C-alpha cells in the first residue's frame, strides 16, 4: 500500500489537471455520521415511534403533516449543512490540490467542498445542496437559499413540529417548498447548476490531451453513471489520463485501463501523510 500511496502523490504532483470525483464515502471518511449516536441524540423519537436507525432512511418517512415534515427536515438540514463546519479531511484535500488545475464533480449535498475553501467555480454538485429550496412542483427553474428559514424553523420546533406559519411555500404557485435534492424528475436544475455543468465540460475539453488525473474518492454503486463510469471511460479514451480510485470495499478496475489505474480498498484518510 505504501508504494501505491507514493505513486498517487507523484501522479497528483505531476498532473496538468485533476478531476476529483467525490461520493458519500468521502464524507463518511471525513466523519459525517447519519446513524448511531448522532441519529439517536437528535432523532430518538423517529427511532422509538417508527424504528428508523439513520437520518437518510427517516427522511423518506411519510409524514402526516407539513409541520411534522419540517420538524424533521429543518433539524436534519441544520445539523448537516449549517452546524457542521469544514471537516479536516476536506481541508486536507483542498491543501493537496489548491495550487493545481483542478475541478470537482460530486454527488454530495453537504457543502463541505465550499466550506473547506474550494473555488465554487470549479465545483459541480449534481444532486443538489441541503442549503437550497425549490418548488415541489418545479413550476419555475429557480432555487432559494434557505439558511435563515431553516434556523428560524429549528428555533421554533415544539414537539417535533414547526408552527404552521413557518411552512415554506413557492412564491410563484403556492405549492409546498422542498429541499433541492435530486429524488425524481421534479428536481430543479437552476441557472447555477447548468453553469457548473458547462464549466465541467469545458474543463474536460481543455485538458483531455494533457496529463489528467481522475481522482475518485468514496464513490459507490448508487449512482455510478455520474462519476465512476465516466471516469473509467475517459481514462480509457484520453491518451495521457490516469485513474485513482480510493473507496472502502472496492478494489476492481477494468482490464482495459489496468495499467493506467491505481485502485485501493482503504480509508481515504490514509492518502494523507
Secondary structure, 3 states (H helix, E strand, C coil): CHHHHHHHHHHHHHCCEEEEEECHHHHHHHCCCCEHHHHHHHHHHHHHHHCCCEHHHHCCCCCCCHHHHHHHHHHHHHHHHHHCCCCHHHHHHHHHHCCCCEEEEECCCCCHHHHHCCCHHHEEECCEEEEEEEECCCCCCCCEECHHHHHHHHHCCECCECCHHHCCECCCCCCEEEEEECCCCCCCCCHHHHHHHHHHHHHHHHHCCCCEEEEEECCCCCCCCCCHHHHHHHHHHCCCCEEEEECCCCCCCCHHHHHHEEEECCCHHHHCC
